[in-house]
Amino acid sequence: MKKVIAFGTFDLMHTGHKSFLKQAAAHGDFLTVVVARDQNVLEAKGYLPLWDEEMRIAAVAKLPFVSKAILGSLAGHYTLIDIISEKPDVVCLGYDQWPTDEKLTADLTLVGIVDIQVRRLLAFKPHLYKSSILRDLIEIKE
């Protein structure tokens, strides 16, 4: 069984998120999705998501192509802890996600993980489906 892992905040679950996760699922047989913790989002982006981590993980877990949804480690925005514990064959990154493919591959090599594929996935209409755009629209209406 080929295991895939994907990461994200998944605030205001939208078509772009679903496309990303569907693409990730196509890279294997079992997709684990790591949902960012509220605290880590605040530290990384400077603001809390509009949906708290429980709402976001529930939305991710409902998707038919997601095999397992977990809350990420509290160790920081970018951590290898979840990759090490889940032991995937493939790590899927969104078109705009940090780290770079090279940085992730180098970090994995440093901890002795050399037999893992890193895949950068395609954007789906990012001019329409991006959480920051939707967040701005919501804030404009309020």
Steps between C-alpha positions, in 0.01 A plus 500: 500500500643838397448763772472871425509795737385857440502805725295815524291740700180436302323808632163559334510165316465582129536354153874575490555295816292214362697503174830495692392205715351310206829545312691379806277193533578408139866449596429195714253271672467663843493877558581646841425871530671702771294803601696790646441581864347839584808597700733419209285696252509802733879479528553449125242739355447748782128429531270217600299311238132593479414134560663348809705181469209276598278645226780472245593139582131402490464652151812319376399166655164508316662495157463158336859491369655572843589180685613661825500856636718600794592820677861597441773507756524802728874509435467778243376603160734272310597179671619158400330342799181414311692358205717288728201369697276430197774346280355599161644401164403835346476854640272727297542875523269767365614738229555778756609302805827537682752336511651472156531148364877524537481614864260221592712238323813630675327500841373146444850387403640657819273277709583194290191488280618460142237274345210745492358688202417870521232616257398860436134512397324734261290801594129496424381848400705677772355837394163371626568223751752612758420534869656846523272628222192348664607636838534850353152474347350397833677785681380752240137395561528528879 
